[in-house]
C-alpha cells in the first residue's frame, strides 16, 4: 500500500443500488457511476488497501427528484480484498438548501481523514469538478499542503446538463462554472477524457488524457429482457433520448430501411420519449429505462449498435462518448459519427457515418447488416479485443497511479 487515497465521488454503493432506484423519480446516471467504480476497482487491483470512499449520493433533490428529504449516513465496505472504511455522508437533500448546507459534514469527514497519519502519501481524487468538492480540496490543502489533489473531469461543467437550461437555472449554471474555474488552482493533477478539455478549462497543472474505461468482460449482464429478443435481428440504441444526442436522426434513418424483419430497440429516457412511443412503426420497440445489466445483455445480442450523436455541437470536442466505449466492448459492430473527442486510434473499429443526413446513417447501418454473420462477429471481436486490452480498468488505473507518482 503505497498511497492513502480518499475518493470523493458521486456513486451508488452496490449494497444500496436497488433501494436507491426505488426512491428515484428521475433516471440514474449509470455511465458516471460505472466509470467511478471502474476507477476504484482498478486502483484496488494495482494497489490493494489504497482507497477510502467518501460519497455524495448522486440523487436529485427532494421532493421532485427523490423521496427522501435527508440522506442518512451509511457505512459500507466497497471490496472483499480489505476492510475499507467507506461512507455515504449524511446530509440534507432539500432543493437549494443542499447547495449551501452539505459542505460542512463533508469538511468534518475530510478533516478526520487528514489527521490519520500512517506514513503513506495522501492523495485526494475528486470525481467531477463539483464546486463543493473543489472547495474541499482547497480546505484539505489548508490542513496539509503536502496532500496531492487530483480531479477527474468527464464532462465540462457548462455542458454537464443533458437539457438546455433557461432563466434562473441557466444563471446558476454560469455562476457554478465560474466558481469552479476559480478553484482549479487547488488541484495538482487532472485526469481528462479529451485533450481539448485542457485548453477549454485553461488548465496549467499537469494532466493526462484517459478517454474512458471499457466495462470488464466479466461484468454481469442480466438476461430477462434480452432473452425475449434472442435470435432476432435488431439495431440497438441505449442512452439519453434528447434530440441534441441524435435520437431524431436515428428514428428518421430507420424509416429509410425497408427490412420488415429488422427491429430498432431503444432504451433510455429524455425529451424524445413521447415521440418514440407514438411512432407508427411496429418495428420500433421502446423499452424505456432499463437496468445497466439488461442494457449490457441487449448490447451483446444486437446485430448493430448505434450512437447517433453528431459532431455538430460544441460539447462533442470536450467529451469522449462513454456509450461508444461500452459498445466497442460488447463484441458487436458499432455505427457512429466521427467526433472531435474520439482519437484516431479508434477509427478502424467504428463504422463512421459520412454526413449528418438520416439517409447516410441508414446507409451505413444497412451496409453493416448486409455483411455475413461471421464478418460482423470478427469485426466486433477485433474492437472488443482492442478496448478490453488497452482500455481496461487495471491498465487505465495504473496509468493514473503512474501519473500521480511523477
Buried (B, 14 or more C-beta within 10 A) or exposed (E): EBBBBBBBBBBBBEEBBEEBEEEBEEBBBBBBBBBBBBBBBBBBBBBEBBBBBBBBBBBBBBEEBBEEBEBEEBEBBBBEEEEBEBBBBBBBBBBEBBBEEBBEBBBEBBEEBBEEEEEBEBBBBBBBBBBBBBBBBBBBBEEEEEBBBBBBBBBBBBBBEBEEEEEEEEEEBEEBBEBBBEBBEBBBBBBBBBBBBBEBBEBEBEBBBBBBBBBBEEBEBBBEBBEEBEEBBBBBBBBBBBEBBBBBBBBBBBBBBEEEEBBBBBBBBBBBBEBBEEBEEEBBBBBEBBBBBBBBBBBBBBBBBBBBBBBEBEBBBBBBBBBBBBBBBBBBBBBBBBBBBBEEEBEEBBBBBEEBBBEBBBBBBBEBBEBEEEEBBEBBEBBBBBBBEEBBBBBBBBBBBEBBEE
